Amino acid sequence: VTLADPLRFDLRGDLKAGQDCWLDANVILEGQVVLGERVRIGAFCHLKNCQIGADVQILAHCVMEGVTIESGA
């Protein structure tokens, strides 16, 4: 996982991540979060108890709870 700004990243639970994931600044991951390979998460996103498949891009300012996104979406 590559963090755009490690000082502005907040992990409040457990993260399982595939290779080549990229997280922008001010991302909050809470609860159980699973990221597939090559996932990109934009700035100011908040994910709680989510499963994100491979090759998914989440745009800035998204708030998601209990979401499952299939690969390539």
N, C-alpha and C positions, 0 to 999 in steps of 0.2 A: 504494500500500500504506500502510495506517495501522497504526502500531505502538502498542499500549497503553502500553508503556514501552520506548523506544528503548535505554535503558541495559541492559535485560535481554533483548536479542535477539542471537542468534549466527548469522551467515551464514558457512558454511564451504564455499563453492563458488559455483555460479552459480544465480541466481534469475531466472526469467521470470514475470512476474505480469500478469494482466489488471487491469482497473479495479475499484475499490471493494473490494479485499481488506483484511481486518482480521486482525491477529495479536495475540494476547494476550501477556502477560509470560512470559518464560523459554521461548520457542520457539527450537528449534535446527533450521536447515535446512542439510543437508549434501549435497555432490555436486551433481548436476543436478536442480533442483526446478522444476517448471512448475505455476503456479497459474492456473486460469481466472478469469473475472470473478466478483466477489461471493463469493469463498471466505472462510470464517471458520475460524480455527484457534485452539483453546482453549489455555489455559495449560499449560506444561510438556510440550508436544508435541515430538517429535523425528522429523523426516522426512528420509530419505536416499534420493536418486535416485527421486523420486516424481513422478507426473503426476496432478494433481487437477483435475477438470473444473469447469465453471462451476456456481455455486449449490450448492456442497458445504459442509457444516459438519463440522469434525472436532472432536470433544469433547476436553476436557482430559485430559492424561496418556496420550495415544496415542503409540505408538512404531511407526513404519512404515518398511520398507526395500523398495525396488523395487516399490512399489505403484502401480497405475493405478486411479483411481476415475472413473467416467463422470459426466458432467454430471447434476446434479439428484439424486444419490444421497444 
